[in-house]
C-alpha cells in the first residue's frame, strides 16, 4: 500500500520493516527502513510528541 509522505514522495508501506523517531542536525524526523536500509524520512518536527502524532495519523490512514 502506498502512502503519501509529502508533495513529492509516496512510500510503499508494505515493504517498511521499522520506523524510528530520530534527533538529527536540523530537528526531529521520522525515518522509514526496509531491513537495515533507510528508504525515506519525514519532514522536520519541533518535538518528539509532534512526530509521534504525525506517525499515528499516518498509521490510521493505513488502517482505513
N, C-alpha and C positions, 0 to 999 in steps of 0.2 A: 504494500500500500504506500502510495506516495503522499507526502505531507509537505505543504508549502512552508518553508522556514522564513523566507523574506521575498522581496520582489523578484529576485533572480535565481533562488535556489529551491529546488524540490528534493526531498530526501526519501529514499526507498526505505521505509521503516521496517520492512520485513527482513532486511539484512543487518539491522543495527543490533549489536550484541550487548552494548552497555552505553550509558550516558554518565557524564561526570560534570559537576558544577565546580569550576576551577577559577582560582585567582590568577590573572595574567597581568602583564605590564599596564594595560590600559583599563583595567576593571575586572569584572567578573563575567565569565562566559560559560555557556553550557556546551560541552564537547560531545560529539557523537562518534562512536567507534564501531568498526566492523572487525571483529577479532582484536588484534593489537594495533591496527592502523586507524588513526583519526581520519574521518572522512568529511566532517563538517563541524562548524561551530556557529553558535548563535550570535546575535547582536550583543553589545556590551550592556551590563546591568550595573546599577549603583551598589546593590547589596545582594546577599545570598537569598533573602526572602523573596525579592522580586524575580530572581532567576527561577526559584522553585515554583512560584505561582505561574510563571510563563510555561514552564515544563509541564505542570499539572494540566494547564489549559490545553496544551498540545496533545497530551495523552487522552484527554476527554474527547478531542476531535477524532482520535483513532478508534475509540470505543463506541462511537455512534453508529 
